[in-house]
Amino acid sequence: MLKRIALITIVVFLVSGCLVAKSTYLQKSEEAATCEQQNQKLKNDLAELSRKIAGQKEKIVALEKSKEEIKEESKTYSEMVEKMKSEVEKGQVTITELKGKLTLNMVDSILFDSGKAEVKEGGLAVLTKVVEVLKGAKDKSIRIEGHTDNVRIKGALAQRYPTNWELSAARAINVARYLQQEGIDPMILSAVAYGEYKPIVKNDSSEGRAKNRRIEIILVPKE
């Protein structure tokens, strides 16, 4: 009887031990799984943090580049205003700078005789001032735009320039050619004709039409 009791006791002890061992194993397995999940989360968090840091570095680099571009643009703007001071004071020229684009707006009379597309002598003197500044503008493309009022071309002149488009195109091209002749790289030059279709004011007065007859030299970042 005592032997049976002892045997039962041993079996119970062994079973209990096995249960405890199994319970401990399961607990350790759960702990290991939890630890693995935490490690994976940390890895994911670290990867995300690395991406954010890389993104911030890119933004900083872009910001520094933008600051340099703004500094360069402002320098070009200041130089242009100084060179064209006389023309600006006379109302013949306006200069604006916005979002990386510098625009030099010149009324047509400063460059051309009425109905003509060839740059007159006084106009060449004005463009010479512009050339000095343009040569110092780095990483820019230069677009010359021709604009007119909405008055139809008539008479003998219409045989050469059937519409305002042809006249504005010829004027823009002649300005571009002069800039090239004076040393501006033709690879960064372009000539665009808008004719009467991009007015800055209404054409319902002689003053308004005079403002719309213009050449714009525009500096934009290279593509």
Summary of the structure (lengths in Angstrom):
residues: 223
radius of gyration: 38.4
end to end distance: 100.9
largest distance: 139.1
contacts: 603
relative contact order: 0.11
helix: 61%
strand: 16%
